[in-house]
């Protein structure tokens, strides 16, 4: 089999498009911006120390690289509530809709 390009000219592992996983990744800069916004306090309950970043739009559905507007700095119980309860999921959808209107 004859290859149209020599091995040195072939493009291996060169993606021209950002993967879905890369879109969902949280950069250090974005993480710092969210922390500054929350001052380390949960943005949902405003009473506990925030230890986790919650995506408003799920990592699998996001269509751009994650920025500070896509995240909430929350405590563990609030993160579970947002991801695992019908009320929390509705709350995240409402936040996403508000963000899209701005």
Buried (B, 14 or more C-beta within 10 A) or exposed (E): EEEEEEEEEEEEEEEEEEEEEEBBEBEEEBBEBBBEEBEEBBBBEEEBEBEBBBBBBEBEEBEEBBBBBBBBBBBEEBBBBBBEEEEBBEBBEEBBEEEEEE
